[in-house]
Amino acid sequence: MPNHPQPLRSDYKYLQPITTRWHDNDLYGHVNNVTYYSYFDSAVNTYLIEQGGLDIHDGNVVGFVVSSACDYFASIAFPDRIEIGLRVGKLGNSSVQYELAVFKDGVEEACAAGRFVHVFVDRASNRPVSIPEPLRSALARLQA
């Protein structure tokens, strides 16, 4: 079992609904561990696009994942309805550490808790840049 405490739904300011899919399940009958990272990425990018104005197609700045981890407390499986809790643990000049959790619909305790770090870079040079103000403001609203 993980050494990290099991987060609660109330610990998160933003919740992104996710629909599990049939092919998310593995041979053991539950969502495969690598799929959780896809859920995390979808929740973060939805927030960045909708709340921070991130232009994933033509913007000058993009976020690269440089670190990630996940702890698992209980399994989920298709057709579970889930929500991904999102908060910001650390907001730096060019990087942000997200803290995420997976919640089954109507359950207060997380099934999994993860974290990953984005470094924002110039699309053309792949060099770190300061987080643009609209993104920074959106991320600041989620600081734990």
C-alpha positions as CSV (number, residue, x, y, z in Angstrom):
1,M,0.0,0.0,0.0
2,P,1.1,3.6,-0.7
3,N,2.8,5.6,2.0
4,H,0.9,8.7,1.0
5,P,-2.5,9.6,2.7
6,Q,-5.6,8.8,0.7
7,P,-7.0,12.1,-0.5
8,L,-10.6,13.2,-0.2
9,R,-12.8,14.8,-2.8
10,S,-13.1,17.9,-0.7
11,D,-9.3,18.4,-1.0
12,Y,-9.7,19.5,-4.6
13,K,-11.0,22.8,-6.1
14,Y,-11.5,21.5,-9.6
15,L,-13.1,18.2,-10.7
16,Q,-13.1,16.9,-14.3
17,P,-15.6,14.2,-15.2
18,I,-14.1,11.3,-17.2
19,T,-16.0,8.4,-18.8
20,T,-14.2,5.1,-18.5
21,R,-14.2,3.1,-21.7
22,W,-14.5,-0.6,-22.4
23,H,-10.9,-0.8,-23.6
24,D,-9.6,0.9,-20.4
25,N,-10.0,-2.5,-18.6
26,D,-7.2,-5.0,-18.7
27,L,-7.2,-8.8,-18.4
28,Y,-7.6,-8.5,-14.6
29,G,-11.0,-6.7,-15.1
30,H,-10.0,-3.2,-13.9
31,V,-8.6,-0.1,-15.5
32,N,-4.9,-0.6,-16.3
33,N,-2.5,1.5,-14.4
34,V,-1.1,3.4,-17.4
35,T,-4.6,4.6,-18.2
36,Y,-4.7,6.7,-15.1
37,Y,-2.0,8.9,-16.6
38,S,-4.2,9.5,-19.6
39,Y,-7.0,10.6,-17.3
40,F,-4.6,12.9,-15.5
41,D,-3.3,14.4,-18.7
42,S,-6.9,14.9,-20.0
43,A,-8.0,16.6,-16.8
44,V,-5.0,19.0,-16.7
45,N,-5.2,19.9,-20.4
46,T,-8.9,20.5,-20.3
47,Y,-8.4,22.9,-17.4
48,L,-5.5,24.7,-19.1
49,I,-7.4,25.1,-22.4
50,E,-10.7,26.1,-20.9
51,Q,-9.5,28.2,-17.9
52,G,-6.0,29.3,-18.9
53,G,-6.4,29.8,-22.7
54,L,-3.7,27.3,-23.7
55,D,-3.6,27.0,-27.4
56,I,-2.4,23.4,-28.0
57,H,-2.4,23.8,-31.8
58,D,-0.8,27.2,-32.6
59,G,0.4,28.6,-29.3
60,N,4.0,29.6,-28.7
61,V,4.1,27.9,-25.3
62,V,3.6,24.2,-24.6
63,G,3.9,22.1,-21.5
64,F,6.2,19.1,-21.3
65,V,5.8,16.4,-18.6
66,V,9.1,15.9,-16.9
67,S,8.1,13.8,-13.9
68,S,5.1,11.7,-12.8
69,A,4.0,9.2,-10.2
70,C,0.8,7.5,-9.0
71,D,-0.4,5.7,-5.9
72,Y,-3.3,3.3,-6.0
73,F,-5.8,2.7,-3.2
74,A,-8.8,1.0,-4.9
75,S,-9.5,-0.2,-8.4
76,I,-11.9,1.2,-11.0
77,A,-13.4,-0.5,-14.0
78,F,-15.6,0.2,-17.0
79,P,-18.4,1.4,-16.8
80,D,-17.5,3.4,-13.6
81,R,-18.1,7.1,-13.8
82,I,-15.2,9.0,-12.3
83,E,-13.9,12.5,-11.7
84,I,-10.3,13.6,-11.6
85,G,-9.5,16.1,-8.8
86,L,-6.9,18.7,-9.7
87,R,-4.9,21.1,-7.6
88,V,-1.5,22.8,-7.8
89,G,1.1,21.8,-5.3
90,K,3.8,24.1,-6.5
91,L,3.8,26.9,-9.0
92,G,7.3,28.0,-10.2
93,N,8.5,30.4,-12.9
94,S,8.4,27.9,-15.8
95,S,7.1,24.8,-14.0
96,V,4.0,23.6,-12.1
97,Q,3.5,20.5,-10.0
98,Y,-0.1,19.1,-10.3
99,E,-1.6,16.9,-7.6
100,L,-4.4,14.7,-8.9
101,A,-6.8,12.1,-7.6
102,V,-9.3,9.7,-9.1
103,F,-12.8,9.5,-7.5
104,K,-15.6,7.1,-8.2
105,D,-18.9,9.0,-8.7
106,G,-20.4,9.6,-5.2
107,V,-17.3,8.4,-3.2
108,E,-15.4,10.8,-1.0
109,E,-12.1,8.8,-0.8
110,A,-9.7,8.7,-3.8
111,C,-9.1,5.4,-5.7
112,A,-5.7,6.8,-6.8
113,A,-3.6,9.8,-6.3
114,G,-1.0,11.1,-8.7
115,R,1.3,14.0,-9.4
116,F,3.2,15.3,-12.4
117,V,5.3,18.3,-13.3
118,H,4.9,20.4,-16.5
119,V,7.7,22.6,-17.6
120,F,6.5,25.2,-20.0
121,V,8.7,25.7,-23.1
122,D,8.8,27.8,-26.2
123,R,7.3,25.5,-29.0
124,A,10.1,26.4,-31.5
125,S,13.2,26.1,-29.3
126,N,12.0,23.7,-26.6
127,R,13.6,26.0,-24.1
128,P,11.9,26.8,-20.7
129,V,9.9,30.0,-20.6
130,S,8.0,31.8,-17.9
131,I,4.4,30.6,-17.6
132,P,2.3,33.1,-19.5
133,E,0.0,35.2,-17.3
134,P,-3.4,33.8,-18.3
135,L,-2.1,30.3,-17.5
136,R,-0.4,31.4,-14.3
137,S,-3.6,33.0,-13.1
138,A,-5.6,29.9,-13.8
139,L,-3.0,27.7,-12.1
140,A,-2.8,30.0,-9.0
141,R,-6.6,29.5,-8.5
142,L,-5.8,25.8,-7.9
143,Q,-3.0,26.2,-5.4
144,A,-3.4,23.9,-2.4
